[in-house]
């Protein structure tokens, strides 16, 4: 049956074998290469397996929950078990091969869930897709067992910037995530807060993003920028508002000082004070201060700690303390007001080395520099301490009980006014009004008799006036006769003309005589 | 009694019988090349079969499609899909997919392998049964493309951006290649070889 040993056929088979053999065998070769490559790729992409423990597995699902870094998938949850102590869960995750480089000791895992807060909404994508596990690469030794965080870390990526520490007494509404704005731009956030070692202050760790961290310089001031800041000081009312988000959830603001050079950037983790208000932060703080105590007469109502001390209207210091003193021996109540003067605020001309600021102040006091309480604002009734020269006033010093030298005071202008009014009233009260009224009545009586006498005198005067009238009349007639048009006037006019003519001829005569004095002896020569 | 024994060659295309000694070896009716048997049938089939085997592995271990639904990305392998269907109490569909996507290609591969082994080692057994098996393999081949059609339709229809999206995975390409290669393998196998070995 199988006798197909045909010569042509055999020949053809040989030809066919030669020509088709290599071509067709390429196909399995390619197939093996392709599948081999696919398998190799899949195997090589598999990275290390890590276990992460979390308090609970809310929303985590095997094979569905991803591990993402910067929203790029780097792994997948492959198993979820309860830990041996039954207190937490253990998530086993298959990481990608490139994850090996960053699975280190300080790598952080946390579950990303949607979060809604005043500061904003985050993780909205997870509403639909379910939570995923976030990862933040860190340094350290290699590790495959991790403890997941319950809340997301504040810096989800290795953002560039710097950390600083702010010191404050009152945490207020500050919390991790509180924004930090710089001229209204949100440039950072609060990372954490902790009590200082002495438990007398709160240290806030803040992060400022690049490139804004360069504005944190030596004289940079941070202040709490929480919402509306309404202040009524000696200089009237002031309203300041921060950005809307700070209005709702509080915030911190900072500003660079113009005094700083651009290269005076502060090192990481530098400490800065956090001022309670913008107002406070604007006050320049001087290292070199002089403290004095002042004793004012009268009430200091309206004077508060922090009230300005002005010299000719320019603030050069502030009130740092007001207290009340009672001297038991003398039963005297006094109000010592401690002030802090900042001599650096005054620019010096003709500086003399070796003369301390204290000496200068003493010299000024000798020249009549006195402190005086003045009303800063009529609206608020706030007082301020004004320094000015009163060369006439004496230096009145009290028994100084404080550690600071005393600065002489003088009564305020209002006080002075009240004082002089008082003395006037006192003097009025001391007047002998009884005697005075008796005297006055006597005087009035004598005045009465005098007036009577005066009356008779007036009658006499009347007659005198009548004769005077007559005299006046005749005087009038005389004057009338001298009026132009009257004969007397005409004659007078004539007389004056003749007198003029006479004077003229006398002048001719004297002239002639001057030229010919001999005519007096020889007589006028005929021409 | 075969045509070969009679010194006749049957044309593959039109079925015309012509003399073996005829030169050149072309069918006088349709002009196609005349062969006593499909040339290199066993070799071709073996090569195609090996390729199919090679691709059958990635077709089953890799995801055949990636479904993104409301931001959740899920990758499905063929077997994973069947398990998911069983989990969802859809047993009939699970069995259908299992048969069409796993059993049929696998049985086809095994069947062709057996046919090749029979021809190669001249196993003396019921040739009629072997031929029936060959017919079934040749017929059933195209139906394995069901999965690929399904995926291509899904990819085209379900494309709603972030809401829902289907992307064909690497396994689908491998699977399609397996189906096509087995079809070619079945075609390149000359069933007359089954009978040739028969004593």
Interface residues (C-beta under 8 A of the other chain):
Chain A: X1 X2 X3 X4 X6 X8 X9 X12 X13 X16 X17 X20 X21 X24 X25 X27 X28 X30 X31 X32 X34 X35 X36 X38 X39 X42 X63 X64 X66 X125 X128 X129 X130
Chain B: X2 X4 X5 X20 X21 X23 X25 X35 X36 X39 X40 X43 X44 X47 X48 X50 X51 X52 X54 X55 X57 X58 X61 X62 X70 X71 X72 X73 X74 X170 X174 X177 X181 X196 X197 X198 X199
